[in-house]
Amino acid sequence: MHHFSYRGGVLHAEDVAVPRIAAEVGTPFYCYSTATLTRHLSVFQKALTGLDATVCFAVKANSNIAVLRTLIGLGAGCDVVSCGELQLALKAGAAPAKIVFSGVGKTEAEIRLALASGVGQINVESEAELDTLSRVAAEMGKTARIALRVNPEVDAGTHDKISTGRKEDKFGIEWSAVPRLYRKAARLPGIDPTSVAVHIGSQITELAPFEAAFKKVRELVLQLRAEGLDIRHLDLGGGLGVPYDHSSNKTPPSPEEYGAMVKRTFAGLDCKFTFEPGRVIVGNAGIMVSEIVSIKESAERRFVIVDAAMNDLVRPAMYGSRHDIIPVQEASSGSLPVDVVGPVCETTDCFAKAYPLPSSLKAGDLVAFLTAGAYGAVMASSYNARALIPEVMVSGDQFAVVRRRPSFEEMVALEQLPPWVE
Ligand SMILES: *Cc1c(COP(=O)(O)O)cnc(C)c1O
């Protein structure tokens, strides 16, 4: 459920007509709905009622400070994976105690910043990282509350490129090594190993892989406790999928179903919980709006060339993923299968193939790419010297630019010629 819908034949973001934003901001742009963000976070939080749980939004899904601040204002913490994300979370007002620092290759500088900032938890991904963390924490006179991020050897059944919990994936600590590393962590200075973390992938559309992983974690907790380790906290990661493609009949489990499964699986374990949802909170709280540059017909195909490209929204090019595309002005004409493509000089700069769009669409018309709030703006680049596109936030009948388009001077400000080039 989201707050982008037609009113009088025109797509609105909450109470704001999308063409009004386009006229003021220029295309392409991202547009986020405050009401949708708020709704998704509260649905997720409600689904966990009865658990002692903190929802730490995965900043990597959408790191716009206005988005972060909105979620933090509603009680969310943050899951961060780099120095930059940690600084963004702090700047957005996150309580350090509600920040989890994850990430597969933390540098010593990142570990220092995490400890100096007093983050609530650091998720350790390897024995080498555990050793470094212990040394740095001891040097700084700090104690790091940690989880070992375990690899439960479960296939999340999602896209190969966003699966993280299989034996061959680079993430987490090998299952067979986990008990030994907890014993080691308990002896190391500067380390307080009270938590277990697991995250098996993203855009997961079934409960079964979560449940399989969580059952293994439950067994692990019982085993570690039997050895005298005081495990009181579980970090169950993110990964819950969202529906992207209305032509597909795959509906991901609801937060309610997910929450009920968590409660069932961990009944009686007496733990605190952290969750790190990203996509399910922001995915369909955002759209990307683009203008049609031209329509090109060949004997074989009809191409709709839009002014957004793979550098603005890379998911289709990177993962072959689909986004629903709709006209901003509702059309009554029948639809024709078209290829929706961007102007970048790459064949992979294609948003959809043989996609049904109204036959009346013409240059100058606007289209919206739905469910673009997660892994959209954060993954954008300026390939082809295209400026990063603005981000706009809507609340009721108001809208504001929350990240503006950079000028050409700003885009080249960091470049300089070496002394030997005239
Ligand atoms: C990416 C990531 C998340 C968020 O995943 P979503 O699929 O967006 O919910 C959470 N935790 C970790 C460790 C991650 O790497």
The ligand as an SDF file (V2000), in Angstrom:
LIG
                    3D

 15 15  0  0  0  0  0  0  0  0999 V2000
   21.3280   -4.7840    2.9040 C   0  0  0  0  0  0  0  0  0  0  0  0
   21.2660   -5.1750    4.3320 C   0  0  0  0  0  0  0  0  0  0  0  0
   20.0510   -4.9920    5.0430 C   0  0  0  0  0  0  0  0  0  0  0  0
   18.7910   -4.4830    4.4090 C   0  0  0  0  0  0  0  0  0  0  0  0
   18.2780   -5.3730    3.4600 O   0  0  0  0  0  0  0  0  0  0  0  0
   16.8340   -5.1130    2.8470 P   0  0  0  0  0  0  0  0  0  0  0  0
   16.6760   -6.2320    1.8710 O   0  0  0  0  0  0  0  0  0  0  0  0
   16.8410   -3.7940    2.1910 O   0  0  0  0  0  0  0  0  0  0  0  0
   15.8400   -5.2000    3.9460 O   0  0  0  0  0  0  0  0  0  0  0  0
   20.0560   -5.3190    6.3830 C   0  0  0  0  0  0  0  0  0  0  0  0
   21.1600   -5.7870    7.0050 N   0  0  0  0  0  0  0  0  0  0  0  0
   22.3300   -5.9830    6.3500 C   0  0  0  0  0  0  0  0  0  0  0  0
   23.5100   -6.5030    7.0880 C   0  0  0  0  0  0  0  0  0  0  0  0
   22.4130   -5.6850    4.9980 C   0  0  0  0  0  0  0  0  0  0  0  0
   23.5640   -5.8890    4.3430 O   0  0  0  0  0  0  0  0  0  0  0  0
  1  2  1  0
  2  3  1  0
  2 14  2  0
  3  4  1  0
  3 10  2  0
  4  5  1  0
  5  6  1  0
  6  7  2  0
  6  8  1  0
  6  9  1  0
 10 11  1  0
 11 12  2  0
 12 13  1  0
 12 14  1  0
 14 15  1  0
M  END
$$$$
